[in-house]
Amino acid sequence: MIPSYKSNIKRKIDMCYYGHRNQDNLPMSPLLRQKVCWSWMTLYSLSGVDMSYIPPHKRHSKDPNRPSPVPDSLVTKLKNNHDFKSSSDKINRVTCSENFISKWLLVGSNGIKDELPASVDLVPFSSDSVECVNGERPLVLMNNDFQKASEQEERAQWLLIAEKVEEDLVLSYERAKTSVEENQHVLRLVARFGKILLCKRKPSPLAEFSQKNLKKMFSTDVPTSNLQHIMSKVVPSHDFSIDLEKETYTVKVSHYSRPTETINCKCTVKEDGRLSMYKAELDVVRHFVVDMSCIDTSVDLRLMLAAKRKMTALTEKEISDIKGLLDSATVDPNVKGGLRWPFGKSSSGDGYRIFEVCHVRATIYKNQTLRLRVRETDRFNERTGTGAVKREVTLILKDVNTKLQEQNIVRGSVMEMLRDALGTIWDFMHCDASSLT
């Protein structure tokens, strides 16, 4: 029989072995956990008990009624899949301002809808770029009774969106200006094209769904037909010209002491094949988001005001730790995300670890009032083991953004600029499939 004080030592080792929080409820880094674990094991060996430490899941019980220990592989899977209190669950959450405004509009060819028409159904969305949630495909809105209006009528109804969003957008800019001045943030107003996905919060029959038990997400993947339409029709008709072409890697890094904070390391590849970090940013802060489910088109729209935040508080030691992680990466086009690390090298001894990588090929276009970013992303999440390749299109509303940051805003000019921008967005979204064949 093991004395109680020695049982207590063994319990401490178990806690370190499985990565439990310490008594002060502070997360341990992997290196610290290893050091503490070995310290307790040394103390245990000096306590006079003639036995080596055996991890709990490998111990044999003398009790014949006790079930056999769980195999190592299952223990690992259960730990990875069901450790709901892990700090990694907090990673990659969206950062929103204190006065964040969010709206969701339902837009059809006959204008903005106040409620879901009877002709609109929820149907499973099939795409290789979208992961299943709770084992089921996300849902999208589909109109089964599409009645084509004239192009002039559709466009006139679409421009009414400006009246719906103007007041909240102006208010969001007024609130965001303070943080911009105090923290040197950079505001940006963008329109993103993609698809609004609705995921079940818990498994239940489709007929029982309501807005309360659906979680909304926005997928930025654009169908090939829409991308062809944009490149062949919209880009030349709106006088866009190529401004920049670039190939980069974005490596998302987190620290165990700041689990909700993500550092985005923007990198290029040097001649020797290693990564070179040219910029470090925190995740953007969202001030205003309007999602528009466009039930009569193949893509939806997100209008978003967000602030870009430069990373200025890193010490030389922290920068060195992060660069150490990046230096150990190898460019490999055969793996998801385009980068791989030697075993055990995706985290540092000082608590930094990589949880997502993204290979980006982007082309930037510009005209007098707008910037257009078309890119292909190959993303891999180290934490979840999932990845996807997407085609993304983002329209940066440069002139509207500048106008709304002026001190004395003239509402009439804002409305006019919003309508002009929405007119361009309408051209992006309305893809005539027959013109592409």
N, C-alpha and C positions, 0 to 999 in steps of 0.2 A: 504493500500500500504506500502511495506517495504522500508525504506530509503535506499539510494544507498550504504552507508557504511556497513549497515547490510546485504545487498545482497552480498557484497564483502566477508563478514565473512562466509555467507552460501556457497559461491563458494569455499572458502578455505576448509570448512568441506567436501564438495563433493569431492574435489581433494584427501583429505586424505582417505575418505571412499573407493574410488575406487583405491587407491594405485598409483596415478599419481606421477611422479617425482616432487621434490620440485623445487623452483625457481632457485636454483643453478645447476639444472640438475643432481643432485646426487641421487642415489637410496636410499630409506629409508628401514631400517629393519622393520619387522612387529611390533616389540615393539615400536620403535620410531614413526612409523606411528600412532599407537594406542594412544601414549601419546600426539602427536600433535593434533590428531583429538579431543581428550577429552578437550584439552586446548581451541581449537576454539569453541567447543560446550559450554564450560563454559562461554567464552566471549560472545557468542551469547545469552545465557540465561540471562546474566547481562545487555544486551543492551536494555531491556525494552520491547521487543516484547513478547506478551503473546501466545507463541506457542512453542512446543517442536520440536527438530530437527527430520525431517523425511527423510530417504534416498531418493534420486531422483526417483528410480524405484518404490517406494511405494507411491509417491505423487499423489493426485487426482487433476485434472485440472478442472477449471470452464468453460473452452472453450469446447462447445459441439462438435466442429469439430475436436478436438484433439483426436487421437486414444487412446485406453485404454493402460495402462502401460503393459510392457512385464512381464510375470510371472517370479518369482525369479529363477526357475530352468533354464529357457531359457537364462536369463541374465548371469547366472553362466557359462553355456555351451558356449555361444558366447564369453564371456570374456576369458575362458580357451582356446578355439579353435582358436581365431582370434586376440589375443594380440600379433601381430607379432613383436612389438618393445620390448617385454619383455626381460629382461636380461637372462632369463632361456633359450632362444633360442640359446644363445651362449655357453651353457653348453655342455660338452661332444663332442666338436669338436676335430678333430685330430690335434695334435701338430706336426708340421714339422719344420726342420731346415731351415735356410736361403738359403742354397744351396741344398735343397732337390731335389733328382732325382727320377722320376717316369717313368716307362715303362709299356707297355702292349703288350704282344706277343701272337700271334695266332699259336698254335702248333698242328700239326696233325701227323699221323703215318708216313707220308712222309716228315716230317721236319717242319721248321718254315715257315709260310705263310706271304707274304708281303701284301696281301689283302684278303678280305673275299671271299672264294670260292662260286660259284653259288649253290653248294649243301648244304650250311650251312644256316639255317633259324633261325629267332628269334621266340621262342615259350614261352608261359607263364609257369612260374615255380611254381609248386604246392608243398608246404611244410608247415607244421604246425609251423615251427620255424621261418618263414619269414612273416613279416607284409605286408599288401597291401600298396601301395604308390599311393596317389591320387585316392583311391578306386579301383585300378587295381593291378593284380599280377605282380611282376617283371618278366623280360624276361631273357632267357638264350639262348646260342648258341647251336644248335643241327645240327649234320651232318647227312643228309638223304641219303648219298651215300658213306657209309663207306666201303673202300676196304682194307681188311686185308693184311698187309705186314708180312714178316717173323719177328720173334722176334728179330733176330740179326740185321736186317735192321732198325727196330723201335728203338732199343736201340742205334744204331750208330747215327741216326738222332737226338735222344733226347740229346745225349751228346754234340751236336753242340751248345746247349744253353749256355754252358760255354764260348764259344767265343763271344756270343752276350752280355753277362753281365759282363765279367771280367773287362774291362776297366772302366766302370762306377762304379763298385763295389770297385775297388782299389782306385779310385778318391774319392769316398764317405768316405772310411776309412781315407784317408789322411786328409780330411776336418774335420771329426768327432774327430780325435785325439786331436785337439786343445781344443774343448769343454770338452772332457774327462779329460784332464789335468787341465783345469781351474776350472771346476765345479764338479770334482770327479764323473762324470757319469760313468756308466758301460755299455759297448757296448755288443750287443748280435745279432748274425746272426741266423735267424730262417727260416724254411720252414713250411708254414701252408697249410693244405689241406681243401678244401671246394668247394664253387661254386661262380663264378663271376656272379653277377646279374646286369642287366641293367634296370633302371627305367626311365619311361617317365618323362621329365621335365614338360610337360603339356599334357593334353589329346589330342590325335590326332590319325588318322588311322595308323595301323602298317606299311602300305606300304610307308608312308611318313617319316619314321624314318631314321635318319642319326646319326653318332657318336656325332654330335654337340648337338642334342636334347635328348641324353640319358645320364643319370647319372650312373656311375659305382660304385658298392658296392661289398664287398667280404663277403659272408656268411661262417662262420667257422663250420657249421654243416656238419658232415660226415655221409653218409648213413650207415645203419646197416651192409649191405653186405661188404662194404669196411673195416669197423671196424673189422668184423670177419676175413677177409682176413689178415689184419695187425696182429691181435693177434695170429692167428693160423699158419700163414706162415712166415711173415716177421720177427717178434720178435725172434723166435727160429733160423731162418736161418742166422740172423745177430748177433747172440750171445748177445742179450740184456738180462739183468737180472734186477730184481726189485731192485731199490735203495731206494724208499720211497713211502709210501702211506699216504695221509693226507686228512682231511676234514676241510675246512675253510669257512669263510664268508668274502666277500669283500663288504664293505660299502663305496659308493662314496658320498663324502661330498663337498659342495661348500659354498662360502661366498658371500654375495651380493656385497661386495666391489671389489671382484675379480671374476667376472662372467665367465671368460674364463679359470679359473684354477680349476682343479679337484684334490682333495685329496683322494687317495685310501687307506682306512683303512683296513688292513689285520687282521682278527680276528680268534681266536679259541673260543670254548665254555668251560667255567669253570665247575667245578662239580656242582655249584649252578645254572647252566643253563644260566648264564650271559656271555656276550661277553667280551673277553680279547684281546685288540689290541696289537699285537706284532710287527707291522711294519706300517709306514705311508709313502706312496710314491706319487709323482706327476705322471701324465700320461707320458708315454714314449715319447721321441722325435724321430720322424722318419727321417732318413737320406737317405734311399734308399729303394724303393719298385719296384719289378717287378712282375706284375700279368700275369699269363700265362693261357689263355683259351685253355684247352686241349680238342679239339672237338671230339676226338675218345675215350675218357674215361669218366667215370661217375663223376670224381672230377677234379677240377682245382687246381692251385698252386699259392701261394704267397711267394716270397722270399723277406725277409725284414731285413734291418739293422736298429736297433733302440737303443736308449740310455735310460737305466733305471735311474731315478732321485730320490734320497732319499730326504725326506722332513726334512730339517735341520733348517728351519727358524721359526718354531712355538714357540711362547712364552708359558710359563707355563699356563697362562690364556687361551690361545687358545686350548692347549692340554686338559685342564680341561673342556672347553666347548664341545669339540668333544667327550670326554669320557662320559660326561653327556648324550649326545645323544645316545651313544652306550649302556650305562647302562639301559636306559629305554626300550630297545628292548627286545622282547620275541621271543624265538625260537618256530616256529610253522610250522611243515612240511605240514600242510594243506593249506598254503597260498603260492602264487608265491614268489620266492626269499627266502622262508624259514624263514623270519623275519617279525614281525609286531610291530607297535608302538601304544601306547594309542592315542586317538584322540587329535590332536594338539601338540603331543610330537615329531614329526619328524623334528622340527626346534627349534633352541634355540633363546633366547631373544637377543643374541649378533650377530645374523645374519647368523649363520651356519644352513644349512638345508641338509637333506638327499634327494638325487634324484635318487639313484639306489642301489639295493642290489643284491648280487649274492651268492648263495650257491654252493660250489665247492667240488666235490669228485674227487681227482686226484691220479693217479699212475704214478710215475716217473721211467723210465727204463734207463739203461746206458750200453754202451760198451766202447771200448777203445777210440773212436773218437767222439761219438755222445751221446746226451741225448734225450730221447723220453718222451713226456708228453701226457698222455691220460686222459681226464677228462670229467665228465658230469657236465654241468652248468645249474642251475635253476635261471634265471635272471628276475628281475622285475624293471621297470623304474617308479618311483613314479610320475614323471612329466607328462609322457604320459599315464600312466595307462596300459601299455602293458608289457608282459613278454613272455619268451620262454624257453624251455628246449632244450639243444643242446649237442651233442657228439662231442668233439673237439680233434684233433690230431695235435701236434706241434713237429717238429723235430728240435732240437737245434744243430747247426753245430759248435760244440765246438772247434775242432782242426783248422778248417778254420778260425774261429774268432780269435783265438790266433795268427795264422800265419800272418794274415793281419794287426795285430797291432804291428808287429815287425818294427824296424827302417829301415832296408835295406831289402826290399822285393824282392825275386827272382821270377820273373813272371812265369818262367817255373814250379816251384813247386806249385805256386798258381793255375795255370791251371790244374795241375794234381790232386790237392786236390779237386778242384771244380768238375772235372769229376767223381771222386770217390763218392763225395757227391750226385751228380745228378744220378749216377748209383743206389745208395741206394733209393733215392726218386722215381726213376722209378719203383722199386720193390714195393714201398708203393702204387703207383697209379694204377698199372695194376692188377686189381682184376679179376680172372677167376671165374665167378659165378658157373660154373659146378663143381669146386673143393670144393664148400661149401655145396653141397647137399648130 
